[in-house]
């Protein structure tokens, strides 16, 4: 009698909230820089559908929540009707293969330069402190000094995420994932470089509750199980972020995750 083949954990099913994954291999978000004018292109239909399989999970490339959210050339957005409509056939193609598709929404904050900003303005942030130049062995990238958001502007950033989440659902995504892998407005609110107390949506809150405020606004519009927050620790060191444990604690207080 032949011995049974050993079980490969990565290839075993997994239940993720309301989703039944056929295996545990996930296609991570891969920024492609091919969404000309920040609009997903028809060629993305083939790209994503080729990588889809029944019960397999794909996470879309980083998708901007507004015209100030861009930090790289030709990245997709989901803040306009045109963008939402462009995403629909891409999402449909993944679903036709039986795949599960999450939309990753983000705002890059001060990790940007003026050429990617509307009207060539300075990137917006919760600080006016610029990032130090970053070298990758080939290039030495210097970031444009950011403009610090005024207190009354912060609720607009929160609302941008709320609308982007709603648009992701309209486009057909099974779920959307809020990405905090880069130094966005949200993450910067927890830096020790900032000492202020933020007024958000009519409330006075400590800096560490900004993320939970975003979560609460989104969860008020869409079902709880359609939202996920991701946080990648290695980027904390690359972009000089601290206190990630405090961020996770703050998010846990919202009782919105699983």
LINSULNOR-V465357 format. One record per backbone hydrogen bond with DSSP energy under -0.5 kcal/mol. NH is the residue of the N-H (numbers start at 1). CO is the residue of the C=O. E is the energy in kcal/mol with one decimal. If there is no record, write none. Layout:
BEGIN
nh->[NH NH]
co->[CO CO]
e->[E E]
END
This chain:
BEGIN
nh->[9 11 12 14 16 16 17 19 21 21 22 23 24 26 27 28 31 35 36 38 39 44 45 46 47 48 49 50 51 51 52 55 56 57 58 59 60 60 63 64 65 69 75 77 78 84 85 86 87 88 89 90 91 92 93 94 95 96 97 97 98 99 100 102 103 104 105 105 106 108 110 111 111 112 116 117 120 121 125 130 134 136 141 141 143 144 147 148 149 153 154 154 156 157 157 158 159 160 161 162 163 164 165 166 167 168 169 170 171 172 172 173 174 175 176 177 178 179 179 180 184 188 189 189 190 191 194 198 200 200 203 205 205 209 210 213 214 215 216 217 218 219 220 221 222 226 227 228 230 233 235 236 237 237 238 239 240 241 247 248 249 250 251 252 253 254 254 255 256]
co->[7 8 9 21 14 19 15 16 14 19 55 55 10 24 57 26 29 74 34 35 36 41 42 42 43 44 45 46 47 48 49 98 53 25 100 27 58 102 104 76 106 66 72 38 64 80 81 82 83 84 85 86 87 88 89 90 91 92 93 94 95 94 56 58 175 102 103 177 63 69 183 108 183 110 113 114 117 118 147 128 141 139 134 139 141 112 123 146 125 150 150 151 153 153 154 154 155 156 157 158 159 160 161 162 163 164 165 166 167 168 169 168 101 101 226 103 228 105 177 230 182 184 185 186 187 188 191 205 198 203 200 198 203 206 207 209 210 211 212 213 214 215 216 218 218 223 224 176 178 231 232 233 233 234 234 235 237 236 243 244 245 246 247 248 249 250 251 252 251]
e->[-0.8 -2.0 -1.7 -2.2 -0.7 -2.9 -0.7 -2.5 -3.1 -0.8 -1.8 -0.6 -3.1 -0.6 -2.4 -0.8 -0.5 -2.7 -1.2 -2.1 -1.1 -2.0 -1.9 -0.6 -1.8 -2.5 -2.0 -2.3 -0.6 -0.7 -1.1 -2.8 -2.4 -0.6 -2.9 -2.0 -0.5 -2.8 -2.2 -2.7 -1.5 -1.5 -0.7 -1.6 -1.7 -2.1 -2.6 -1.9 -1.8 -1.3 -0.7 -0.6 -2.6 -2.7 -1.7 -1.6 -2.4 -2.1 -0.8 -0.8 -1.7 -2.2 -3.1 -2.6 -2.3 -0.5 -0.7 -2.5 -2.1 -1.3 -0.7 -1.9 -0.6 -2.3 -1.8 -1.8 -1.9 -1.6 -2.0 -0.6 -2.2 -1.7 -2.8 -0.5 -0.5 -1.3 -3.2 -0.5 -3.6 -1.8 -0.8 -1.0 -1.0 -1.0 -0.8 -1.8 -2.5 -2.2 -1.6 -1.7 -2.8 -2.2 -2.2 -1.9 -2.6 -2.2 -1.8 -2.2 -2.3 -0.5 -1.0 -1.9 -1.7 -1.0 -1.9 -3.9 -3.1 -2.7 -0.6 -1.3 -2.0 -2.5 -1.0 -0.7 -2.1 -1.6 -1.5 -1.2 -0.7 -2.4 -2.0 -2.3 -0.6 -2.0 -1.7 -1.7 -2.0 -2.5 -2.5 -2.2 -2.4 -3.1 -1.2 -1.8 -2.1 -2.0 -1.2 -1.2 -2.5 -0.7 -1.0 -2.4 -0.6 -0.9 -1.2 -2.2 -0.9 -3.7 -1.5 -2.4 -2.2 -2.6 -2.6 -2.3 -1.5 -0.6 -1.1 -1.2 -0.6]
END
